[in-house]
Amino acid sequence: MNPKNLHPETLSAQAMGWVDERTRAITPPIHVSSTYLRDPDNQYRSGRVYARADNPAFDQPEALLCALEHGHQALLFSSGMAAATAVFQALQPGDHVLAPKVMYWSLRNWLMTFATSWGLQVELIDMTDPAALRAALRPGKTRLVWIETPANPLWTVTDIAATVELAHAAGALVAVDSTVPTPVLTQPLTLGADIVMHAATKYLNGHSDLIAGALVTREDSDHWQKVRKVRAQIGGTLGSFEAWLLQRGMRTLHVRVAAACASAQKIAEHFHGHPLVAEVLYPGLPTAAGHAIAARQMRGGFGGMLSIRAKGNAHVSGEQAAVGVAAHTEIWKRATSLGGTESLIEHRASVEGAGTPAPTDLLRLSVGLEHADDLIQDMENALEKGHHQ
């Protein structure tokens, strides 16, 4: 199979079309060996030395993800956090980095604690505002600009191409957390970004049975080689079975994302203007601040993630209503994470704690593969009960 001649749906469904040469198995074997035989003359002509860096279980999922993102090379990691932090760990003390104020909370906490203690100069800005980015960039000093779009949990949208133009002019690399849109909807590398990151636990796997992360680079570079060393030497590598699970999940990526997008759009439109909902946050709504940008850089849908803000009344505050709504859902499951087949609901402010950008009346929704009408009815019932506590 020549990836250049095939649609991404075909590449995903057949996992690049690779077949095990020895057994002719369609489903790949799971390679569990931690070490590999050295040749009699002391060479490693197989290219394998030790599984922490050279595991053959990585080859096929990394090749597939690289093809889907139109990248040069991909690396699997033991978690999304391991992948994301490797990008920063490959920098030098004193380097200046910019990240969004609204972003995945665990990475934001890591940046403001561990990364700063290692000597990185971390600055959080409104990444959706080009003027704010332009003012914050320090030519020759800013080494990395980190984007997350749409950004968790407000689902704000950053213009990737415009950010790349400004960052590259200042000599900075651009890395994009594209966990939510996935390569089905957005390919940041084609818009000029240098690295794309996925919390592969989410949509790439899609079954809530795996913790994994991935990076894809647009081209080789000194920074990318350092990222490779971070994975190998710090040890944030994925296990063989987990790599197999990830590849299995990516085979259905396109159909799962398409279904989640369609349901999320229907749910967002249904609750937009609802008497018990103060606001629906979803880039697929024409009223969303970043809708025009999202429509330009997200093709085929606006993702399966949205948030609703519960409206308070004379008896309950917006926060009380939100917590009450989550308590009364039956189909929507109260759990952290996103991108699985099951729909999840979470009162995000109580999870993130002090300093969160999430309003206290906000409920984050991950739309799964259930029928949209069932999800809507379940939310209707919960909204009614949550406002009459």
C-alpha positions as CSV (number, residue, x, y, z in Angstrom):
1,M,0.0,0.0,0.0
2,N,1.3,3.5,-0.9
3,P,-0.1,5.8,1.8
4,K,0.1,8.8,-0.6
5,N,-2.5,7.2,-2.9
6,L,-5.0,6.3,-0.2
7,H,-7.6,8.1,1.9
8,P,-6.9,8.3,5.7
9,E,-9.9,6.2,6.4
10,T,-8.3,3.3,4.5
11,L,-5.0,3.8,6.2
12,S,-6.6,3.6,9.6
13,A,-8.9,0.7,8.9
14,Q,-6.1,-1.4,7.7
15,A,-3.4,0.0,10.0
16,M,-1.3,0.9,6.9
17,G,-2.0,-2.5,5.4
18,W,0.9,-4.2,7.1
19,V,0.8,-8.0,7.4
20,D,3.1,-10.1,9.6
21,E,5.6,-11.5,7.2
22,R,6.2,-14.7,9.1
23,T,2.7,-15.8,9.9
24,R,0.8,-13.6,7.3
25,A,-1.5,-12.5,10.1
26,I,-3.7,-9.5,9.4
27,T,-3.8,-8.6,13.1
28,P,-0.2,-7.9,14.2
29,P,1.5,-10.0,16.9
30,I,2.4,-8.5,20.3
31,H,6.2,-8.3,20.8
32,V,7.0,-8.6,24.4
33,S,10.8,-9.1,24.4
34,S,12.7,-6.5,26.3
35,T,16.0,-7.2,24.6
36,Y,17.4,-8.4,21.2
37,L,20.2,-10.7,20.0
38,R,23.5,-9.1,19.0
39,D,25.2,-10.4,15.8
40,P,28.3,-12.6,16.2
41,D,30.5,-9.7,15.1
42,N,29.0,-7.6,17.9
43,Q,26.7,-5.6,15.6
44,Y,22.9,-5.0,15.9
45,R,21.9,-5.2,12.2
46,S,18.3,-5.7,13.2
47,G,18.2,-2.2,14.4
48,R,16.9,-3.4,17.8
49,V,19.0,-3.0,20.9
50,Y,16.6,-2.6,23.9
51,A,12.8,-2.3,23.9
52,R,12.7,1.0,25.8
53,A,13.7,2.7,22.5
54,D,13.5,0.0,19.8
55,N,10.3,-1.9,20.4
56,P,8.9,-3.4,17.1
57,A,5.4,-3.0,18.7
58,F,5.7,0.7,18.1
59,D,6.5,0.5,14.4
60,Q,3.0,0.1,13.0
61,P,1.1,2.5,15.2
62,E,3.8,5.1,14.9
63,A,3.8,4.8,11.1
64,L,0.0,5.1,11.0
65,L,-0.1,8.2,13.1
66,C,2.7,9.7,11.2
67,A,0.8,9.1,7.9
68,L,-2.4,10.5,9.3
69,E,-0.7,13.7,10.5
70,H,1.5,14.1,7.4
71,G,4.6,14.1,9.6
72,H,8.2,13.0,9.3
73,Q,8.3,10.7,12.4
74,A,6.2,9.7,15.4
75,L,7.0,8.6,18.9
76,L,4.8,6.7,21.4
77,F,4.9,7.5,25.1
78,S,3.5,5.9,28.3
79,S,1.0,8.8,28.7
80,G,-0.1,12.0,27.2
81,M,1.7,13.8,30.0
82,A,4.9,11.9,29.2
83,A,4.6,13.0,25.6
84,A,3.8,16.6,26.3
85,T,6.5,17.1,29.0
86,A,9.1,15.5,26.8
87,V,8.7,18.5,24.4
88,F,9.6,20.9,27.2
89,Q,12.3,18.6,28.8
90,A,14.2,18.8,25.5
91,L,14.6,22.6,26.0
92,Q,17.4,24.3,28.0
93,P,17.2,26.1,31.3
94,G,16.5,29.7,30.7
95,D,14.5,29.1,27.6
96,H,11.3,31.1,27.4
97,V,8.0,29.3,26.5
98,L,4.5,30.5,25.9
99,A,1.4,28.4,26.7
100,P,-2.3,29.2,26.8
101,K,-4.2,30.2,30.0
102,V,-6.9,27.7,29.0
103,M,-5.4,24.3,28.5
104,Y,-5.2,20.8,29.9
105,W,-5.0,21.4,33.7
106,S,-2.4,18.8,34.6
107,L,0.1,20.1,32.0
108,R,-0.6,23.7,33.1
109,N,0.2,22.7,36.7
110,W,3.3,20.9,35.6
111,L,4.5,23.9,33.6
112,M,4.0,26.3,36.5
113,T,5.7,24.0,39.1
114,F,8.2,21.4,37.8
115,A,9.1,23.2,34.5
116,T,9.8,26.5,36.3
117,S,11.9,24.7,38.9
118,W,14.0,23.3,36.1
119,G,14.7,26.8,34.9
120,L,12.2,27.2,32.1
121,Q,10.6,30.7,31.9
122,V,6.9,29.9,31.5
123,E,4.4,32.5,30.5
124,L,0.7,31.9,30.1
125,I,-1.2,34.1,27.7
126,D,-4.5,34.3,25.8
127,M,-3.4,32.2,22.9
128,T,-6.6,33.0,20.9
129,D,-5.4,36.7,20.7
130,P,-2.7,37.3,18.1
131,A,-1.9,40.7,19.7
132,A,-1.3,39.0,23.1
133,L,1.0,36.5,21.4
134,R,2.9,39.2,19.5
135,A,3.5,41.2,22.7
136,A,4.7,38.1,24.6
137,L,7.1,36.7,22.1
138,R,10.8,37.4,22.8
139,P,12.7,37.1,19.5
140,G,15.7,34.9,20.0
141,K,14.6,34.0,23.5
142,T,11.2,32.3,23.1
143,R,12.0,28.8,22.2
144,L,8.5,27.2,22.2
145,V,4.9,28.2,21.7
146,W,2.4,25.6,23.0
147,I,-1.1,25.6,21.5
148,E,-4.2,23.6,22.5
149,T,-7.2,23.9,20.2
150,P,-10.0,23.6,20.9
151,A,-8.8,24.2,24.5
152,N,-10.1,22.2,27.4
153,P,-12.6,22.9,29.0
154,L,-13.9,26.2,27.4
155,W,-13.2,24.9,23.9
156,T,-11.7,28.2,22.7
157,V,-10.1,28.1,19.3
158,T,-6.6,29.2,18.4
159,D,-5.6,30.0,14.8
160,I,-2.8,27.6,14.2
161,A,-1.4,29.1,11.0
162,A,-1.4,32.6,12.3
163,T,0.3,31.5,15.5
164,V,2.9,29.6,13.5
165,E,3.7,32.7,11.4
166,L,4.3,34.9,14.5
167,A,6.2,32.2,16.4
168,H,8.5,31.2,13.6
169,A,9.3,34.9,12.8
170,A,10.5,35.1,16.4
171,G,12.6,31.9,16.1
172,A,10.3,29.8,18.2
173,L,9.0,26.2,17.6
174,V,5.2,25.6,17.7
175,A,3.7,22.4,19.3
176,V,0.0,21.7,19.2
177,D,-2.0,19.6,21.6
178,S,-4.5,18.1,19.0
179,T,-6.0,15.5,21.3
180,V,-9.6,16.7,20.8
181,P,-9.8,17.3,17.0
182,T,-7.5,14.3,16.2
183,P,-6.0,14.0,12.7
184,V,-9.5,13.3,11.4
185,L,-10.4,16.9,11.8
186,T,-7.1,18.9,12.0
187,Q,-3.6,18.2,10.8
188,P,-1.5,21.0,12.6
189,L,1.7,20.0,10.8
190,T,0.1,20.9,7.4
191,L,-0.6,24.3,8.9
192,G,3.1,24.8,9.7
193,A,3.3,23.5,13.3
194,D,6.5,21.7,14.2
195,I,5.2,19.1,16.6
196,V,1.7,17.7,17.3
197,M,0.9,16.0,20.5
198,H,-1.9,13.5,21.3
199,A,-3.1,12.1,24.6
200,A,-3.6,8.8,22.9
201,T,-5.6,7.6,25.9
202,K,-8.5,9.6,24.5
203,Y,-9.8,9.4,20.9
204,L,-6.9,7.6,19.3
205,N,-7.5,4.6,21.5
206,G,-11.2,5.4,22.0
207,H,-12.1,2.6,24.4
208,S,-11.1,3.9,27.9
209,D,-8.8,0.9,28.4
210,L,-5.3,2.4,27.8
211,I,-3.0,5.2,29.0
212,A,-0.7,6.4,26.2
213,G,0.7,9.5,24.5
214,A,2.2,10.4,21.1
215,L,4.2,13.0,19.3
216,V,4.6,13.6,15.6
217,T,7.2,16.0,14.1
218,R,7.0,17.8,10.8
219,E,10.8,17.4,10.2
220,D,13.9,16.2,11.9
221,S,15.7,18.7,14.1
222,D,18.1,18.9,17.0
223,H,15.1,19.5,19.3
224,W,13.4,16.4,18.0
225,Q,16.5,14.3,18.6
226,K,16.5,15.5,22.2
227,V,12.9,14.5,22.5
228,R,13.8,11.0,21.4
229,K,16.6,10.9,24.0
230,V,14.2,12.1,26.7
231,R,11.9,9.1,25.9
232,A,14.7,6.6,25.9
233,Q,16.7,7.9,28.9
234,I,13.9,9.0,31.2
235,G,11.9,6.0,30.3
236,G,8.4,7.2,29.5
237,T,7.9,4.5,26.9
238,L,4.7,2.5,26.2
239,G,4.3,-1.2,26.8
240,S,3.9,-3.7,24.0
241,F,0.3,-4.7,24.8
242,E,-0.6,-1.0,25.2
243,A,0.9,-0.3,21.7
244,W,-1.2,-3.1,20.3
245,L,-4.4,-1.7,22.0
246,L,-3.6,1.8,20.6
247,Q,-3.3,0.4,17.0
248,R,-6.5,-1.5,17.4
249,G,-8.3,1.6,18.5
250,M,-7.0,3.7,15.6
251,R,-8.5,1.3,13.1
252,T,-12.0,2.7,14.0
253,L,-10.8,6.3,14.6
254,H,-12.6,7.9,11.7
255,V,-16.0,6.4,12.2
256,R,-15.9,7.1,16.0
257,V,-14.9,10.7,15.6
258,A,-17.5,11.3,12.9
259,A,-20.2,9.8,15.1
260,A,-19.1,11.8,18.1
261,C,-19.0,15.1,16.1
262,A,-22.5,14.6,14.7
263,S,-24.0,13.9,18.1
264,A,-22.1,16.7,19.8
265,Q,-23.3,19.2,17.2
266,K,-26.9,18.0,17.7
267,I,-26.6,18.2,21.5
268,A,-25.0,21.7,21.4
269,E,-27.7,23.0,19.1
270,H,-30.5,21.5,21.2
271,F,-29.3,23.1,24.5
272,H,-28.2,26.4,23.0
273,G,-30.8,28.9,24.3
274,H,-32.3,26.3,26.7
275,P,-34.1,27.9,29.6
276,L,-32.0,25.9,32.2
277,V,-28.7,26.4,30.4
278,A,-26.8,29.7,30.7
279,E,-24.4,28.9,27.9
280,V,-23.2,26.2,25.6
281,L,-19.5,26.2,24.7
282,Y,-18.9,24.4,21.4
283,P,-16.9,25.7,18.4
284,G,-19.5,24.2,16.1
285,L,-22.1,26.8,17.1
286,P,-22.1,29.8,14.7
287,T,-22.3,32.1,17.8
288,A,-19.0,30.7,19.2
289,A,-16.2,33.3,19.3
290,G,-13.8,31.0,17.4
291,H,-16.3,29.4,15.0
292,A,-14.9,31.0,11.8
293,I,-11.4,29.8,12.6
294,A,-12.6,26.4,13.6
295,A,-14.5,26.0,10.4
296,R,-11.3,26.8,8.5
297,Q,-8.9,24.5,10.3
298,M,-11.3,21.7,11.4
299,R,-12.6,19.7,8.5
300,G,-15.5,17.3,8.8
301,G,-16.8,18.4,12.2
302,F,-16.0,20.3,15.4
303,G,-15.2,17.5,17.8
304,G,-17.0,15.5,20.4
305,M,-16.3,17.8,23.3
306,L,-18.5,20.6,24.6
307,S,-19.4,22.3,27.9
308,I,-22.6,23.6,29.2
309,R,-23.1,26.2,32.0
310,A,-26.0,25.4,34.2
311,K,-28.3,28.4,35.0
312,G,-29.1,29.1,38.6
313,N,-32.4,30.3,40.0
314,A,-33.8,31.7,43.3
315,H,-33.3,28.4,45.0
316,V,-29.9,27.1,43.7
317,S,-26.8,28.7,42.4
318,G,-25.3,27.9,39.0
319,E,-22.7,25.7,40.8
320,Q,-25.3,23.9,42.8
321,A,-27.4,23.3,39.7
322,A,-24.4,22.0,37.8
323,V,-23.4,19.5,40.5
324,G,-27.0,18.5,40.8
325,V,-27.3,17.9,37.1
326,A,-24.2,15.6,37.1
327,A,-25.7,13.7,40.1
328,H,-28.9,12.9,38.2
329,T,-27.6,11.7,34.8
330,E,-28.0,8.0,34.1
331,I,-26.5,7.6,30.6
332,W,-23.9,10.3,31.0
333,K,-21.3,8.8,33.4
334,R,-19.7,10.9,36.0
335,A,-16.0,10.3,35.3
336,T,-12.8,12.0,34.2
337,S,-11.4,11.6,30.7
338,L,-12.8,11.9,27.2
339,G,-12.9,10.3,23.8
340,G,-14.3,6.9,24.7
341,T,-17.4,5.1,23.4
342,E,-19.3,6.1,26.6
343,S,-20.4,9.6,27.2
344,L,-18.9,11.3,30.3
345,I,-19.9,14.3,32.4
346,E,-17.8,16.2,34.8
347,H,-18.0,19.3,37.1
348,R,-14.6,20.5,35.9
349,A,-14.0,23.3,38.4
350,S,-14.1,20.9,41.4
351,V,-11.6,18.7,39.6
352,E,-9.1,21.4,38.7
353,G,-9.4,23.4,42.0
354,A,-8.0,26.9,42.8
355,G,-7.0,28.9,39.8
356,T,-9.1,27.0,37.2
357,P,-10.4,29.0,34.3
358,A,-13.6,26.8,34.4
359,P,-16.6,28.6,35.8
360,T,-18.1,26.9,38.8
361,D,-21.4,26.3,36.8
362,L,-19.6,24.5,34.0
363,L,-20.1,20.8,33.1
364,R,-17.7,19.3,30.7
365,L,-19.2,16.7,28.3
366,S,-17.5,14.0,26.3
367,V,-19.9,12.7,23.7
368,G,-19.6,9.0,23.0
369,L,-21.3,6.6,20.6
370,E,-24.8,6.4,22.2
371,H,-27.8,7.7,20.3
372,A,-27.9,11.5,20.5
373,D,-31.6,11.5,21.3
374,D,-31.0,9.3,24.4
375,L,-28.2,11.6,25.5
376,I,-30.4,14.7,25.1
377,Q,-33.3,13.2,27.0
378,D,-31.0,12.1,29.8
379,M,-29.6,15.6,30.1
380,E,-33.1,17.1,30.0
381,N,-34.2,14.9,32.9
382,A,-31.0,15.7,34.9
383,L,-31.4,19.5,34.2
384,E,-34.9,19.4,35.5
385,K,-33.9,17.5,38.7
386,G,-30.8,19.5,39.2
387,H,-32.8,22.7,39.4
388,H,-35.3,21.3,41.9
389,Q,-33.1,20.1,44.7
